[in-house]
Amino acid sequence: MQTRSKIFDDIAKITGGAISTLSGLKLEIESLVRQQIEKILIDTDMVSREEFKVVKAMAVKARNQQDVLEERIQKLEKNIKKKSSRKTKLDNKALPKNKKKK
């Protein structure tokens, strides 16, 4: 009985060591695969997620600024038209009746 127990203990130790080795091997393979994928992405000029998010945020900010500037331009154009029409009315009033513009 004693020898059987020792054999089982030895098998358990060997199995535990093999599992530990395979676990370490798995981590090493995953690390190598990840490095190769990163290398391929860098070589193909792919951008990282962080770079993409930064550029996306810049585009959103630029679009918002463009909307604000478009509204401002529209307001300024309305003001110019109002001033222009007032000036035309004042000019017409200032001219003698027989010399009014047509």
C-alpha positions as a printed Julia matrix, in Angstrom:
102×3 Matrix{Float64}:
   0.0     0.0     0.0
   2.76    2.36    0.85
   4.33    2.09   -2.61
   1.04    2.81   -4.35
   0.56    5.94   -2.31
   4.09    7.06   -3.16
   3.46    6.42   -6.88
   0.29    8.48   -6.76
   2.14   11.26   -4.94
   4.86   11.23   -7.59
   2.3    11.3   -10.41
   0.5    14.19   -8.72
   3.76   16.14   -8.39
   4.68   15.49  -12.02
   1.19   16.48  -13.18
   1.26   19.64  -11.07
   4.67   20.56  -12.46
   3.5    19.9   -16.02
   0.4    22.05  -15.54
   2.51   24.85  -14.09
   4.93   24.61  -17.02
   2.09   24.59  -19.57
   0.5    27.6   -17.87
   3.76   29.53  -18.1
   4.16   28.43  -21.72
   0.64   29.63  -22.52
   1.39   33.08  -21.08
   4.65   33.25  -23.04
   2.9    32.3   -26.31
   0.15   34.89  -25.71
   2.8    37.54  -25.1
   4.66   36.66  -28.31
   1.45   36.64  -30.36
   0.45   40.03  -28.94
   3.87   41.48  -29.81
   3.63   40.17  -33.37
   0.14   41.61  -33.82
   1.29   45.0   -32.51
   4.26   44.91  -34.88
   1.99   44.13  -37.83
  -0.39   46.97  -36.9
   2.49   49.43  -36.57
   3.92   48.37  -39.93
   0.52   48.87  -41.61
   0.2    52.43  -40.22
  -2.83   51.59  -38.1
  -3.62   54.1   -35.37
  -4.11   53.15  -31.78
  -7.48   53.56  -30.09
  -6.09   56.44  -28.0
  -4.94   58.31  -31.11
  -8.32   57.7   -32.75
 -10.18   59.03  -29.72
  -8.01   62.17  -29.63
  -8.59   62.9   -33.33
 -12.32   62.21  -32.95
 -12.54   64.66  -30.04
 -10.7    67.28  -32.12
 -13.17   66.77  -34.99
 -16.17   67.16  -32.67
 -14.7    70.34  -31.19
 -13.99   71.77  -34.66
 -17.54   70.96  -35.8
 -19.02   72.7   -32.75
 -16.87   75.76  -33.37
 -17.95   75.78  -37.01
 -21.62   75.76  -35.97
 -21.04   78.69  -33.6
 -19.21   80.66  -36.29
 -21.95   79.99  -38.86
 -24.57   81.37  -36.46
 -22.41   84.42  -35.81
 -21.95   85.05  -39.54
 -25.7    84.83  -40.1
 -26.33   87.38  -37.34
 -23.69   89.73  -38.75
 -25.17   89.44  -42.26
 -28.63   90.29  -40.9
 -27.21   93.34  -39.12
 -25.47   94.47  -42.31
 -28.71   94.13  -44.29
 -30.63   96.1   -41.65
 -28.05   98.9   -41.65
 -27.94   98.93  -45.41
 -31.71   99.21  -45.73
 -31.81  102.0   -43.09
 -29.09  103.9   -44.91
 -30.98  103.59  -48.2
 -34.15  104.91  -46.56
 -32.24  107.83  -45.0
 -30.57  108.64  -48.33
 -33.91  108.66  -50.09
 -35.36  111.03  -47.48
 -32.39  113.37  -47.73
 -32.65  113.81  -51.52
 -35.08  116.33  -52.98
 -38.23  114.75  -54.34
 -37.34  115.3   -57.97
 -33.86  113.73  -57.57
 -34.78  110.54  -55.76
 -33.16  107.34  -56.94
 -35.32  104.86  -58.81
